[in-house]
Amino acid sequence: MKQLLSYILPITKTIESKHSGTLEITWHNGKKHLNSQNANYSYGSLQRILKYGLEKINLSKVNTTLILGMGGGSVIETLRQDFNYNKPITAVEIDPVIIDIADTEFGISENENLKIHCIDALEFVQNSTQTFDLIIVDLYIDLSVPSQFISEAFWDNIIKLKSSKGDVIFNASVKDAKNQALKPLIEYLKTKTYKVEVFEKVNNTNTLIILKHL
Ligand SMILES: C[S@@+](CC[C@H](N)C(=O)[O-])C[C@H]1O[C@@H](n2cnc3c(N)ncnc32)[C@H](O)[C@@H]1O
């Protein structure tokens, strides 16, 4: 019934989060979304943006995936349902409220192929010793990527966690102005022997950066 009504009126429920402020779970056009005050976090345009990135990756060679910024888990749904990717996924999410929403609202919870760490991604990349064939960096607080995630120190750790055949998808910014801050990082990453591909205005909004192994 909720799903049907949502074609007429968006139905919204709000939940407070210490990290992201007021979160909204909204039924819209028959699909449930997770939004922050100004941004779609999961299952709307965000899901389409990451799907665009995944289409550029040869997933048949990916045996392990790390997602930094699990949100409601829409990229996990995309990997499992649209790409039939059934290999292990490790997801990192700082916000226990969002981990709970992923479970109760979207059916995303730990299982033998999904390990969820409730921890700051900055700390996770400093301490993890496992390497991954695909790393998805999707770390936002509302509309912004926190500045520590465009620092060279963070990206040195991402490179350390990437296997020799590994690729990285970075959902890097929502606003064009922010791209100025990305330029030095892109130049830095180019010195790290990667193929660096920059896709602007994906879904009319976001900049995606894809690092491909050589
Ligand atoms: C755009 S949402 C992620 C959407 C998700 N990738 C998906 O496919 O549905 C951004 C997420 O980054 C998380 N986040 C922000 N800062 C973080 C941090 N320091 N460590 C871990 N997660 C963080 C937020 O809590 C939020 O859930």
The ligand as a Gaussian input file, in Angstrom:
#p B3LYP/6-31G(d) Opt

LIG

0 1
 C       26.330000       8.812000       0.179000
 S       26.252000       7.855000       1.630000
 C       26.858000       6.271000       1.110000
 C       25.903000       5.546000       0.227000
 C       26.251000       4.097000      -0.035000
 N       27.553000       3.948000      -0.631000
 C       25.214000       3.378000      -0.853000
 O       25.597000       2.735000      -1.848000
 O       24.031000       3.428000      -0.526000
 C       27.652000       8.453000       2.537000
 C       27.921000       7.689000       3.824000
 O       29.239000       8.001000       4.298000
 C       29.196000       7.823000       5.692000
 N       30.388000       8.454000       6.289000
 C       30.667000       9.780000       6.380000
 N       31.835000       9.987000       7.019000
 C       32.317000       8.759000       7.324000
 C       33.495000       8.306000       7.984000
 N       34.396000       9.177000       8.497000
 N       33.713000       6.987000       8.104000
 C       32.794000       6.081000       7.629000
 N       31.627000       6.454000       7.031000
 C       31.390000       7.776000       6.863000
 C       27.901000       8.505000       6.066000
 O       27.476000       8.170000       7.373000
 C       26.983000       8.015000       4.957000
 O       26.285000       6.869000       5.351000

